[in-house]
């Protein structure tokens, strides 16, 4: 059977492609290349340049490649942009998913893994976020992911597809420098950009009710994210129709922004130059968002294997590949 990876030329998608190939799975990639890079797709992997909004392309791809399972990662994912362009995000993330699910139902796809996000939780006031923590997204991006989960679950029940929605926490790291995140939207690359320019990293808010006053997050290596997708995909095929999973993907360990910036200073060799500057809180930033990883461990016998230093070191190698002057 073939697994179609939508968004497989992107940062996370390319890692999922490689993890599934390494495990002996047959994969193909569909990506519109709006943010993806075709050089990330391994040689020999079938590639279709297309959008999830193009139903005819999707039906043709599923039929011609004999696709039995889909891992859906293609989506818009910048929170600030989603606030400025909510209709664009609903079109791409919700209508695109609807079009894909319609094609899957028509083609008899057996299993569907959906890339969701911890953004569905909003600002949870709990020490550990479980899958049963109420969902209250605070931006259009999170809303589109929650709506996507509802749609995936309903389509699975109606069309005999086994389904899983995987809620990512804070993704970092890279399997190889070439696969590192090229965007500057998350904490780790944002700090890299600052120190490479000789500027101080910025901490937004130093007065939270946390041990050091800064926000606490759950960081997870992108290779662990990829291995979780592989585990979910295989579980769905083994269990068959009627299977419906919603799972957090995290390490279950909270790390403060200040601690993470300090580690970046150690790994990069920038040391004291990585001392952060304080700034006012950003609206909507919760003090603490840390995953409970108990359910994914129990359901899939999966747990994260890589630590913070591995995340930062591998991400820094990727940054320096694209910015050779940054390394000391």
C-alpha positions as CSV (number, residue, x, y, z in Angstrom):
1,X,0.0,0.0,0.0
2,X,1.0,3.6,-0.4
3,X,0.8,6.4,2.1
4,X,0.3,9.9,0.6
5,X,2.0,12.6,2.7
6,X,0.4,16.0,2.0
7,X,2.9,18.8,2.8
8,X,5.7,16.3,2.4
9,X,8.1,18.9,1.1
10,X,7.8,21.0,4.3
11,X,9.8,20.9,7.5
12,X,7.8,18.4,9.5
13,X,6.5,16.6,6.4
14,X,9.9,15.8,5.0
15,X,10.8,14.2,8.3
16,X,7.7,12.1,8.2
17,X,8.5,11.0,4.7
18,X,12.0,9.8,5.7
19,X,10.8,8.1,8.9
20,X,8.2,6.1,7.0
21,X,10.6,5.2,4.2
22,X,13.2,4.1,6.7
23,X,10.6,1.8,8.2
24,X,9.9,0.2,4.9
25,X,6.6,2.0,4.1
26,X,5.8,3.1,0.5
27,X,5.1,6.8,0.4
28,X,4.3,9.5,-2.1
29,X,4.2,13.3,-1.6
30,X,1.6,16.0,-2.6
31,X,2.7,19.6,-1.9
32,X,1.8,22.9,-3.5
33,X,5.3,24.2,-2.8
34,X,4.0,27.4,-1.3
35,X,6.4,26.9,1.5
36,X,7.8,23.5,0.8
37,X,11.1,22.7,-0.9
38,X,11.2,20.0,-3.5
39,X,14.8,19.2,-2.7
40,X,13.6,17.8,0.6
41,X,11.8,14.9,-1.2
42,X,14.0,11.8,-1.5
43,X,14.9,10.5,-4.9
44,X,12.4,8.0,-6.2
45,X,9.5,9.1,-4.1
46,X,6.5,10.0,-6.3
47,X,5.7,13.7,-6.1
48,X,2.6,15.6,-7.2
49,X,2.6,19.3,-7.2
50,X,-0.9,20.1,-6.2
51,X,-3.2,21.7,-3.7
52,X,-5.6,20.1,-1.3
53,X,-8.2,22.5,-2.7
54,X,-8.0,20.8,-6.1
55,X,-10.4,17.9,-5.9
56,X,-9.7,16.6,-9.4
57,X,-6.0,16.4,-8.7
58,X,-6.6,14.7,-5.4
59,X,-8.9,12.0,-6.8
60,X,-6.5,11.4,-9.7
61,X,-3.5,11.1,-7.3
62,X,-5.2,8.8,-4.9
63,X,-6.3,6.6,-7.8
64,X,-3.1,6.5,-9.8
65,X,-0.9,5.9,-6.8
66,X,-3.2,3.3,-5.2
67,X,-3.2,5.3,-2.0
68,X,-4.7,3.4,1.0
69,X,-3.6,5.8,3.8
70,X,-3.1,9.6,4.0
71,X,-0.9,11.6,6.4
72,X,-2.2,15.2,6.1
73,X,0.3,17.9,7.1
74,X,-0.4,20.5,4.4
75,X,-1.7,23.6,6.1
76,X,-1.1,27.3,6.9
77,X,0.3,27.6,10.4
78,X,1.4,31.1,11.4
79,X,-0.7,32.4,14.3
80,X,-0.2,36.1,13.6
81,X,-1.0,35.6,9.9
82,X,-4.2,33.7,10.8
83,X,-5.4,36.7,12.9
84,X,-4.8,39.0,9.9
85,X,-6.1,36.6,7.3
86,X,-8.7,34.4,9.0
87,X,-10.7,33.6,5.8
88,X,-7.5,32.5,4.0
89,X,-6.8,30.2,6.9
90,X,-10.3,28.7,6.9
91,X,-10.1,28.2,3.2
92,X,-6.7,26.5,3.2
93,X,-7.0,24.5,6.4
94,X,-10.7,23.7,6.6
95,X,-12.0,23.7,3.0
96,X,-8.7,22.1,1.9
97,X,-9.2,19.3,4.4
98,X,-12.9,18.9,3.4
99,X,-11.9,18.5,-0.2
100,X,-9.2,16.0,0.7
101,X,-11.6,13.9,2.9
102,X,-14.2,13.9,0.1
103,X,-11.6,12.5,-2.3
104,X,-10.5,9.9,0.3
105,X,-14.0,8.8,0.9
106,X,-14.6,8.4,-2.8
107,X,-11.4,6.5,-3.3
108,X,-11.8,4.1,-0.3
109,X,-8.9,5.3,1.7
110,X,-8.5,3.1,4.8
111,X,-6.6,5.3,7.2
112,X,-6.2,9.1,7.8
113,X,-3.6,10.8,10.1
114,X,-4.3,14.5,10.7
115,X,-1.7,17.0,11.8
116,X,-3.3,19.0,14.6
117,X,-1.8,21.3,17.2
118,X,-1.7,22.2,20.9
119,X,-3.2,25.5,19.7
120,X,-6.6,23.8,20.0
121,X,-6.3,24.1,23.8
122,X,-5.9,27.9,23.9
123,X,-4.8,29.0,27.3
124,X,-5.2,25.9,29.6
125,X,-4.9,26.6,33.3
126,X,-3.5,23.2,34.2
127,X,0.0,21.8,35.0
128,X,-0.3,19.0,32.3
129,X,-2.5,19.3,29.3
130,X,-4.3,16.0,28.6
131,X,-6.4,15.1,25.6
132,X,-9.5,15.7,27.8
133,X,-8.5,19.2,28.7
134,X,-11.2,21.5,27.3
135,X,-10.4,23.0,23.9
136,X,-10.8,26.7,23.6
137,X,-8.6,28.1,20.8
138,X,-7.8,31.8,20.9
139,X,-6.8,32.4,17.3
140,X,-8.1,31.4,13.8
141,X,-5.2,28.9,13.3
142,X,-6.2,27.0,16.4
143,X,-9.8,27.1,15.4
144,X,-9.1,25.6,12.0
145,X,-7.2,22.8,13.6
146,X,-10.1,22.0,16.1
147,X,-12.6,22.1,13.2
148,X,-10.3,19.8,11.3
149,X,-10.3,17.3,14.1
150,X,-14.1,17.3,14.2
151,X,-14.3,16.8,10.4
152,X,-11.8,14.0,10.4
153,X,-13.6,12.2,13.2
154,X,-17.0,12.5,11.4
155,X,-15.7,11.5,8.1
156,X,-13.9,8.5,9.6
157,X,-17.2,7.3,11.2
158,X,-19.2,7.8,8.0
159,X,-16.8,6.3,5.6
160,X,-15.1,3.5,7.5
161,X,-11.7,5.2,7.8
162,X,-9.5,4.7,10.8
163,X,-8.4,8.2,12.0
164,X,-6.0,9.9,14.3
165,X,-5.5,13.6,15.2
166,X,-2.0,14.3,16.5
167,X,-1.7,17.5,18.6
168,X,1.9,18.8,18.3
169,X,3.5,20.9,21.0
170,X,6.6,23.0,20.3
171,X,8.6,21.4,17.5
172,X,12.4,22.0,17.2
173,X,15.5,20.3,15.8
174,X,16.3,18.5,12.6
175,X,17.4,15.0,11.4
176,X,20.0,16.5,9.1
177,X,21.1,20.1,8.5
178,X,19.4,20.1,5.1
179,X,16.0,19.4,6.7
180,X,16.1,22.1,9.3
181,X,13.3,24.6,9.6
182,X,13.8,27.5,7.2
183,X,11.2,29.6,8.9
184,X,11.8,32.1,11.7
185,X,8.5,31.8,13.5
186,X,9.4,29.6,16.6
187,X,11.5,30.4,19.6
188,X,14.7,28.5,18.6
189,X,15.2,30.0,15.1
190,X,14.1,33.4,16.4
191,X,16.9,33.3,18.9
192,X,19.4,32.1,16.2
193,X,18.4,35.1,14.0
194,X,18.9,37.6,16.8
195,X,22.3,36.4,17.9
196,X,23.5,36.0,14.4
197,X,22.8,39.7,13.9
198,X,24.5,40.7,17.2
199,X,21.2,41.5,18.8
200,X,19.8,40.3,22.2
201,X,17.1,37.6,22.1
202,X,13.8,38.9,23.4
203,X,11.7,37.5,26.2
204,X,8.1,38.6,26.0
205,X,7.0,38.8,29.7
206,X,9.1,38.1,32.7
207,X,6.4,38.3,35.4
208,X,4.5,35.1,34.8
209,X,3.6,32.8,37.8
210,X,6.3,30.4,36.8
211,X,9.6,29.5,38.6
212,X,11.7,32.1,36.6
213,X,8.9,34.4,35.5
214,X,9.0,33.3,31.9
215,X,6.6,31.2,29.9
216,X,7.0,27.4,30.1
217,X,6.6,25.2,27.1
218,X,7.0,21.6,26.0
219,X,9.6,21.3,23.3
220,X,9.8,18.1,21.1
221,X,12.3,17.0,18.5
222,X,10.9,16.9,14.9
223,X,12.3,13.3,14.6
224,X,10.1,12.3,17.5
225,X,7.2,13.9,15.8
226,X,7.9,11.9,12.7
227,X,8.2,8.6,14.6
228,X,4.9,9.3,16.3
229,X,3.2,9.6,12.8
230,X,4.7,6.3,11.8
231,X,3.4,4.7,14.9
232,X,0.0,6.2,14.5
233,X,-0.2,5.2,10.8
234,X,0.6,1.6,11.5
235,X,-1.7,1.5,14.5
236,X,-4.6,2.6,12.3
237,X,-4.1,0.0,9.7
238,X,-3.8,-2.7,12.4
239,X,-6.9,-1.7,14.2
240,X,-9.0,-0.8,11.1
241,X,-12.4,1.0,10.7
242,X,-13.9,2.4,13.9
243,X,-10.5,3.5,15.3
244,X,-10.4,7.2,16.3
245,X,-7.5,8.6,18.2
246,X,-6.7,12.0,19.5
247,X,-3.2,12.2,20.9
248,X,-0.8,14.8,22.3
249,X,2.8,14.6,21.0
250,X,5.1,16.0,23.6
251,X,7.7,15.1,26.1
252,X,5.7,16.0,29.2
253,X,8.5,18.2,30.4
254,X,8.1,22.0,30.9
255,X,11.1,24.2,29.8
256,X,11.0,27.9,30.4
257,X,11.9,30.4,27.7
258,X,14.8,31.7,29.8
259,X,16.2,28.2,30.3
260,X,15.9,27.5,26.5
261,X,17.7,30.7,25.6
262,X,20.5,29.9,28.1
263,X,20.9,26.4,26.5
264,X,21.1,28.0,23.0
265,X,23.9,30.3,24.3
266,X,25.8,27.2,25.5
267,X,25.4,25.2,22.3
268,X,26.1,28.0,19.9
269,X,29.1,29.4,21.8
270,X,27.5,32.8,22.1
271,X,27.3,32.6,25.8
272,X,26.8,36.0,27.5
273,X,25.9,37.5,24.1
274,X,22.8,35.4,24.3
275,X,21.6,37.3,27.4
276,X,17.9,38.1,26.7
277,X,16.2,41.5,26.8
278,X,12.9,41.8,28.5
279,X,9.8,43.0,26.7
280,X,6.1,43.3,27.6
281,X,3.9,40.2,27.5
282,X,2.3,39.4,24.1
283,X,-1.5,39.1,24.2
284,X,-2.7,35.5,24.4
285,X,0.5,33.9,25.6
286,X,-0.4,31.4,28.3
287,X,2.0,31.0,31.2
288,X,2.4,27.2,30.9
289,X,1.5,24.7,28.2
290,X,3.0,21.2,28.8
291,X,1.7,18.0,27.4
292,X,0.7,14.9,29.2
293,X,2.2,12.2,27.0
294,X,0.5,9.3,28.9
295,X,-2.1,8.5,26.3
296,X,0.2,8.2,23.3
297,X,2.5,6.0,25.4
298,X,-0.4,3.7,26.3
299,X,-2.1,3.6,22.9
300,X,1.0,3.4,20.6
301,X,3.8,2.3,23.0
302,X,5.5,5.5,21.9
303,X,7.5,8.1,23.8
304,X,9.9,10.9,22.8
305,X,13.6,9.9,22.8
306,X,15.5,13.1,22.1
307,X,16.5,15.8,24.6
308,X,16.7,19.5,24.5
309,X,20.4,19.6,23.7
310,X,19.9,17.4,20.6
311,X,17.1,19.7,19.5
312,X,19.2,22.9,19.8
313,X,22.4,21.3,18.4
314,X,20.7,19.9,15.3
315,X,18.7,23.1,14.7
316,X,21.9,25.1,15.0
317,X,23.7,22.9,12.4
318,X,20.8,23.6,10.0
319,X,20.9,27.3,10.7
320,X,24.6,27.5,10.1
321,X,24.3,25.6,6.8
322,X,22.1,28.4,5.5
323,X,24.0,31.2,7.4
324,X,27.7,30.0,7.3
325,X,28.9,33.2,9.1
326,X,26.9,32.5,12.2
327,X,29.1,29.6,13.5
328,X,32.0,30.4,15.8
